Amino acid sequence: MKQLTVVRWPNGSWSTGGPVSDPDYQQCEVYVVPFTTEGSAKKRAQAVRRRLVSKELPLPTQSAPYKDTRNL
């Protein structure tokens, strides 16, 4: 299963692609999720973020990204 990097920028917008180590992602929340389309990867990352926020857990960073190892 292919995995895609999805990031949430400080202004709240979402983006896909690029390596986790990309210097542009220093201030972003970083998610690495399996995908079939870019849209499905973004939706999956948004769902993960909702769960983390509702449970008051720390959000992922570039140095500690969220990595989803489940299959679709």
C-alpha positions as CSV (number, residue, x, y, z in Angstrom):
1,M,0.0,0.0,0.0
2,K,1.4,3.4,-1.0
3,Q,1.6,6.1,1.7
4,L,1.3,9.8,1.2
5,T,2.4,12.7,3.3
6,V,-0.5,15.1,4.3
7,V,0.2,18.3,6.1
8,R,-1.9,20.9,7.8
9,W,-0.4,24.4,7.5
10,P,-0.6,26.9,10.5
11,N,-3.3,28.8,8.6
12,G,-5.5,25.7,8.5
13,S,-5.1,24.7,4.9
14,W,-4.2,21.1,3.9
15,S,-1.6,19.9,1.3
16,T,-0.4,16.5,0.1
17,G,2.9,15.2,-1.2
18,G,6.6,15.8,-0.5
19,P,8.8,14.0,2.0
20,V,8.2,14.4,5.8
21,S,11.7,16.0,6.0
22,D,10.7,18.9,3.7
23,P,11.9,22.1,5.4
24,D,8.6,23.8,4.4
25,Y,6.8,21.5,6.9
26,Q,8.6,22.7,10.0
27,Q,5.6,24.5,11.4
28,C,3.0,22.0,10.1
29,E,1.1,19.0,11.5
30,V,2.4,16.0,9.5
31,Y,0.5,12.8,8.8
32,V,1.6,9.8,6.7
33,V,-1.4,7.8,5.6
34,P,-2.2,5.1,3.1
35,F,-4.2,6.2,0.1
36,T,-6.0,5.4,-3.1
37,T,-6.4,9.1,-4.1
38,E,-5.0,12.3,-2.7
39,G,-8.5,13.3,-1.6
40,S,-8.9,10.1,0.4
41,A,-5.6,10.6,2.0
42,K,-6.5,14.2,3.0
43,K,-9.9,13.0,4.4
44,R,-8.1,10.2,6.4
45,A,-5.7,12.7,7.9
46,Q,-8.5,15.1,8.8
47,A,-10.4,12.2,10.5
48,V,-7.2,11.4,12.5
49,R,-6.8,15.0,13.5
50,R,-10.5,15.2,14.7
51,R,-9.9,12.1,16.9
52,L,-6.7,13.5,18.4
53,V,-8.3,16.9,19.1
54,S,-11.4,15.3,20.7
55,K,-9.2,13.2,22.9
56,E,-7.0,16.2,23.7
57,L,-3.9,14.3,22.5
58,P,-0.8,16.1,21.0
59,L,-0.9,16.8,17.3
60,P,1.8,15.4,15.1
61,T,4.8,17.4,14.1
62,Q,7.5,17.1,11.5
63,S,9.8,15.6,14.2
64,A,7.1,13.2,15.4
65,P,4.7,12.6,12.4
66,Y,1.5,10.5,12.7
67,K,2.1,7.3,10.7
68,D,-1.0,5.3,9.8
69,T,0.1,1.7,9.2
70,R,-3.4,0.3,8.7
71,N,-4.6,-0.8,5.3
72,L,-7.6,0.9,3.6
